[in-house]
Amino acid sequence: MYLDSVDCNGTVAKMSTFHPSGWLSAKMNAMQEPPEQSSYRPVLSLRGAIAIVCACVLSVILVASILSPVLAPFSYDQINLPSRLQFPSKQHWLGTDELGRDILSRLLYGGRVSFFVSFAVVILSMITGVTVGLIAGFQGGWLDEVLMRLADVFLAFPGILLAIALMAILGPSLQNVVIALVTIGWVSYARIARSLTLKLRELDFVRASFSLGAGSTRILFYHIFPNVMPALIVQASFSFAGVILAESSLSFLGLGVQPPQPSWGTMLNEGKNHLLDAPYLTMFPGLSIFLSVLSFNLLGDALRDRLDPRLRQHNLD
């Protein structure tokens, strides 16, 4: 809107005036404009797609391993010397080993061993470590010092070397593999649970529960433990990959599952002498270990991004 004004020379000039309705219309038009697309959405979509692919790969391997008695074309210990070291064919899709045993059948049964050990070790390590960490972080004092110094003793030794030493003492077997890996695996869960408990017990909602007369057990299991679980779930997803590698390493050294029971590490050990004339003996179990470990690690990254509120806020920014 313009108004006419006359200066001292009699010249008429146009003057602009502020109109509230025009300002409001411009403001509403600006609000209706679509926001600029930020760069984090394609990254999140890519991470989500990778997580879905990893979950599908793990599901296929896990289901095939569980159904190995149904899917395996031969028995894992069926020896056929005239068919030894055959390359992949229609009868033996992945070939045969030096005793004529079907590689596909042994690969499926070996997956059962690796996944059984990984699930057993992760569950037992989580139960042990979370219990120790919650008690140490919540009670504090001399009990916290004793438990954490015990954890430091286990951390002073390289994990795989300590597992090898325990297996040398206990003897090679599937149960002893689980015991040895749980012995070195509970420490990480204990330290994570303790550090989060020390932080959570000082927050207002925990102090309010104390003031209202809630007991220690109720506060631990109804207030602190649910807030600790997201970090423990992420740690467990990474631990699956580490346990599969550790079990394969022990079996490769002859300290894990004993023949004729197959495992991926044992199959690598049996094929190391035929790297030139029969490379498929190590290629297929090595590929199974690679895909499983990589899928667990990438899935753990996706879970961390999903469950960590700080990372979610960073992505939104």
C-alpha positions in Angstrom: 0.0 0.0 0.0 1.4 3.4 -0.9 0.5 6.9 0.4 1.0 10.2 -1.3 3.2 12.8 0.4 4.1 16.3 -0.6 7.6 17.7 0.1 8.5 21.4 0.5 8.8 21.9 -3.3 5.4 20.6 -3.9 6.5 17.3 -5.4 4.3 14.4 -4.8 6.2 11.2 -3.6 5.0 7.7 -2.9 5.5 6.3 0.6 5.2 2.6 1.4 3.4 1.6 4.5 3.3 -1.7 6.5 0.3 -3.8 6.0 -0.3 -6.6 8.5 -2.3 -8.8 6.2 0.5 -8.8 3.6 3.1 -9.8 6.1 0.9 -12.6 7.4 0.3 -13.9 3.9 4.1 -13.9 3.1 4.8 -15.7 6.4 2.2 -18.4 5.7 3.6 -18.9 2.2 7.1 -19.4 3.6 5.8 -21.9 6.1 4.1 -23.9 3.4 7.3 -24.3 1.4 8.7 -27.8 1.7 11.8 -28.0 3.9 15.1 -28.7 2.3 16.0 -32.4 2.2 18.8 -33.1 4.6 21.6 -35.4 3.8 21.0 -37.9 6.6 17.9 -39.5 5.0 19.8 -41.3 2.1 22.4 -42.5 4.7 19.7 -43.9 7.0 18.0 -45.6 4.0 21.3 -47.2 3.0 21.9 -48.4 6.6 18.4 -49.7 6.8 18.8 -51.6 3.6 22.1 -53.1 4.7 20.6 -54.1 8.0 17.7 -55.8 6.2 20.1 -57.7 3.9 22.2 -58.8 6.8 19.2 -60.0 8.7 18.0 -62.0 5.7 21.5 -63.5 5.2 21.7 -64.6 8.9 18.1 -65.9 8.7 19.0 -68.1 5.7 22.1 -69.4 7.3 20.5 -70.0 10.7 17.4 -71.8 9.2 19.5 -73.9 7.0 21.7 -74.9 9.9 18.7 -75.8 12.1 17.1 -77.8 9.3 20.4 -79.6 8.4 19.0 -83.1 9.2 16.3 -82.4 6.5 18.3 -80.3 4.0 21.6 -82.2 4.1 21.8 -84.6 1.1 24.2 -87.0 2.9 25.2 -87.8 6.5 28.0 -85.6 7.7 30.2 -88.6 8.6 29.4 -90.8 5.6 32.8 -91.8 4.1 33.2 -92.6 0.4 36.8 -93.0 -0.4 36.3 -93.5 -4.2 34.7 -90.0 -4.3 37.4 -88.2 -2.3 38.4 -84.7 -3.3 35.8 -84.3 -6.0 35.1 -80.8 -7.2 31.5 -79.5 -7.0 29.2 -81.5 -9.2 25.5 -82.4 -9.5 25.8 -85.1 -7.0 27.9 -83.2 -4.5 27.1 -79.5 -4.9 30.1 -78.2 -2.9 32.4 -81.2 -3.6 33.8 -83.8 -1.2 36.7 -83.8 1.3 39.7 -86.1 1.6 37.5 -88.9 3.0 34.8 -88.5 0.4 32.3 -86.8 2.8 29.9 -84.3 1.3 31.0 -80.7 2.0 27.5 -79.3 1.9 26.2 -81.7 4.5 29.2 -81.0 6.8 28.8 -77.2 6.2 25.1 -77.3 7.3 25.9 -79.4 10.4 28.9 -77.2 11.2 26.6 -74.2 11.2 24.6 -75.8 14.0 27.7 -76.0 16.1 28.8 -72.4 15.5 25.3 -70.9 16.1 24.7 -73.1 19.2 28.0 -72.0 20.8 27.4 -68.4 19.9 23.9 -68.3 21.3 24.8 -70.2 24.5 27.9 -68.1 25.1 26.2 -64.8 24.6 23.2 -65.7 26.8 25.3 -67.1 29.6 27.8 -64.2 29.4 25.0 -61.6 29.4 23.3 -63.2 32.4 26.6 -63.4 34.4 27.9 -60.0 33.4 24.7 -58.1 33.9 24.2 -59.6 37.3 27.7 -58.7 38.4 27.5 -55.2 36.8 24.2 -54.3 38.3 25.2 -55.4 41.8 28.6 -53.6 41.6 27.2 -50.4 40.2 24.2 -50.2 42.5 25.8 -51.3 45.8 29.2 -49.6 45.3 31.8 -49.7 48.1 34.0 -52.7 48.7 31.8 -55.0 46.7 32.2 -52.9 43.6 36.0 -52.8 44.1 36.3 -56.6 44.5 34.1 -57.4 41.5 35.7 -54.8 39.2 39.3 -55.9 40.2 38.3 -59.4 39.3 37.1 -58.2 35.9 40.4 -56.4 35.5 42.3 -59.6 36.1 40.4 -61.3 33.2 41.0 -58.2 31.0 44.8 -58.5 31.7 45.0 -61.6 29.5 44.2 -61.7 25.7 40.9 -63.4 25.4 41.8 -66.0 22.9 45.0 -67.0 24.7 43.0 -67.4 28.0 40.4 -69.5 26.1 43.2 -71.7 24.7 44.7 -72.1 28.2 41.3 -73.1 29.7 40.7 -75.6 26.8 44.1 -77.1 27.4 43.1 -77.6 31.1 39.5 -78.7 30.6 40.0 -80.8 27.4 38.5 -80.4 23.9 34.7 -80.7 23.8 31.7 -78.6 22.9 30.7 -78.0 26.5 34.2 -76.9 27.4 34.2 -74.4 24.5 31.1 -72.8 25.9 32.6 -72.7 29.4 35.9 -71.2 28.2 34.2 -68.5 26.1 31.8 -67.6 28.9 34.7 -67.2 31.2 36.2 -64.5 29.0 33.0 -63.1 27.7 31.1 -61.9 30.8 33.5 -59.0 31.6 32.4 -56.7 28.8 28.7 -57.0 29.9 29.6 -56.4 33.5 31.5 -53.2 32.8 28.8 -51.8 30.5 26.1 -52.6 33.1 28.1 -51.1 35.9 28.9 -47.9 34.2 25.3 -47.3 33.2 24.0 -48.3 36.7 26.4 -45.7 38.3 24.9 -43.0 36.0 21.2 -44.1 36.4 21.2 -44.4 40.1 21.9 -40.7 40.4 19.0 -39.6 38.2 15.8 -38.0 39.6 13.4 -40.8 38.8 15.6 -43.3 40.8 15.9 -41.0 43.7 12.2 -40.4 43.6 11.6 -44.2 43.8 13.9 -44.3 46.8 12.0 -41.5 48.5 8.7 -43.3 47.9 10.0 -46.4 49.7 10.8 -48.7 46.7 13.2 -51.5 47.5 16.5 -52.1 45.9 15.3 -55.1 44.0 12.4 -53.3 42.5 14.5 -50.3 41.5 17.1 -52.5 39.9 14.7 -54.6 37.8 11.9 -52.1 37.1 13.9 -48.8 36.7 17.6 -49.4 36.0 17.6 -52.8 34.1 15.2 -51.6 31.3 17.4 -48.6 30.7 20.6 -50.7 30.5 19.2 -53.3 28.1 19.5 -51.3 24.8 23.3 -51.0 25.2 23.5 -54.7 26.2 21.5 -55.7 23.1 24.0 -53.8 20.9 26.9 -55.4 22.7 25.3 -58.9 22.3 25.0 -58.4 18.5 28.7 -57.7 18.3 29.5 -60.6 20.6 27.8 -63.1 18.3 30.4 -62.3 15.7 33.3 -62.6 18.2 32.1 -65.9 19.5 31.8 -67.4 16.0 35.4 -66.4 15.3 36.6 -67.6 18.7 34.9 -71.0 18.3 36.2 -71.4 14.8 39.7 -70.5 16.0 39.6 -73.1 18.8 38.2 -75.8 16.5 40.9 -74.9 13.9 43.6 -75.5 16.6 42.0 -78.8 17.5 40.7 -77.6 20.9 37.1 -77.4 20.0 34.6 -79.8 18.5 36.3 -83.2 17.8 35.9 -85.3 14.7 33.8 -86.6 13.2 31.5 -83.8 14.4 31.9 -81.0 11.9 32.4 -77.3 12.6 33.5 -74.5 10.3 36.8 -74.2 12.1 37.4 -78.0 11.9 36.7 -77.9 8.2 39.2 -75.2 7.7 41.8 -77.3 9.6 41.0 -80.3 7.4 41.3 -78.3 4.2 44.5 -76.4 4.9 46.6 -79.2 3.4 44.7 -79.0 0.1 44.8 -75.3 -0.7 46.3 -75.9 -4.1 44.6 -79.1 -5.3 41.2 -78.6 -3.6 40.7 -74.9 -2.6 36.9 -75.3 -2.1 37.6 -77.3 1.1 38.5 -74.0 2.8 36.6 -71.6 0.6 33.1 -72.6 1.6 33.5 -72.8 5.4 35.6 -69.6 5.2 32.9 -67.9 3.3 30.3 -69.0 5.8 32.3 -67.5 8.7 32.9 -64.3 6.7 29.2 -63.8 5.9 28.0 -64.6 9.4 30.6 -62.3 11.1 30.1 -59.5 8.7 26.3 -59.7 9.0 26.3 -59.6 12.8 28.7 -56.6 12.8 26.7 -54.6 10.3 23.4 -55.5 12.1 25.0 -54.4 15.4 25.9 -51.0 13.8 22.3 -50.6 12.7 21.0 -51.5 16.2 23.3 -49.0 17.8 22.1 -46.3 15.5 18.5 -47.2 16.2 18.8 -47.6 20.0 21.2 -44.8 20.9 19.3 -41.5 21.4 22.4 -39.4 20.9 23.0 -40.9 17.4 19.4 -40.5 16.5 19.5 -36.8 17.6 22.8 -36.3 15.6 21.1 -37.8 12.5 18.1 -35.5 12.9 20.3 -32.5 13.2 
